[in-house]
Amino acid sequence: MSEATEKTSLRVKGRLMSASEIERTLVRLAHEIVEKSQGGEGMVLIGIKRRGVPLAERLGKLISTIEKTPVPTGVLDIQFYRDDLSTAGLKPVVTVGALGVDIVGKDVILCDDVLYTGRTIRAALDALFDHGRPRRVQLAVLIDRGHRELPIEATYVGRTIPTSSREIIEVKFQEVDTDEQVLLVERID
């Protein structure tokens, strides 16, 4: 089935977070990360493309300000690691893209906007380990909406928002969407 055929109508049910609420949540997450990590030394934040990248960059800046030392951030592209690629026809050739930062022996915090089934994070872990062996890997997400299909749990969660299977959480970041908010959207079949 093509993507156009699969598309259904979406209806916005409500705004879950404003720009200022996102900022406050990120400040809290940054402090929590510093506290649990006993500082920022040896820490690297890796954003999962797309909306995990601005999340990692923002958290990196906040932690750098708190700790008065730079915290490196990188970008992880997982598109060729997804376990749903086999349904898309021929398997693509996987080429490892540069993270932009060294992770070997570091405490890596993977960053993504929404944790749902866990499949994106599983793919991210596969991709991450192709770049080397970190000392430890933790997960930071802005929203955890439940419905896990894999045993994956975030270490740092901005908000837990239970949803139905018909609902979608849409995170919009200024850097990607020229908008800043979190919306609850419902599929209308």
Residue, then its C-alpha position, 0 to 999 in steps of 0.5 A: m500500500s502506498e503512503a498516499t493510500e495509507k494517509t487518513s484525515l487527522r483532527v487536532k484534539g488539543r494542544l498539550m504543551s506550548a513553547s514556554e512549557i516545552e522550554r520549562t520541561l527541557v530545563r527540568l530534564a537538563h537538571e535531572i540529567v546533570e544530577k543523575s550523571q554527576g555532571g556533564e563530563g564524558m557525556v555526549l547527547i545524540g539526537i535521532k533524526r529529525r526532531g531528536v536533533p533539536l532536542a539534543e542540541r537544546l539539552g546540550k546547551l542547557i547542560s553546558t550552561i549548568e556545568k560551565t563546560p561544553v557538552p558535545t552533541g551529534v546526529l544519528d540517522i536511523q532510516f536504514y536501520r528500521d525493522d519495517l524496511s523489508t516491507a518497502g521492497l528491496k533492502p537498501v545498502v546501509t552506509v554509516g553516516a557520521l555522528g559528528v562526535d566520538i562515542v567510544g567510552k562515553d556516556v551517551i544520551l539518545c534523544d528523541d521527541v516521542l517514545y511510542t512502540g520502542r522500534t525507533i529506539r531499537a533501530a537507533l541502538d543498532a545504528l549507534f553501536d555501528h559507530g563504536r562502543p559507548r560506556r553507557v547509553q541512556l534515553a531522553v524523550l520529551i513525550d512518553r505515550g506508552h503502547r510499547e512493543l519492545p522492552i524499552e524505557a526512557t531514563y529521562v521523560g519530559r511528560t508521560i501522556p497516555t494515548s489511544s492507538r488512534e491518537i498521535i502526538e505531534v511535536k513541533f520544534q522551531e528548528v524543524d517546523t517553524d512552530e513550537q508546540v505539542l499537539l494531540v491529534e486523532r486519526i479519522d478514518 
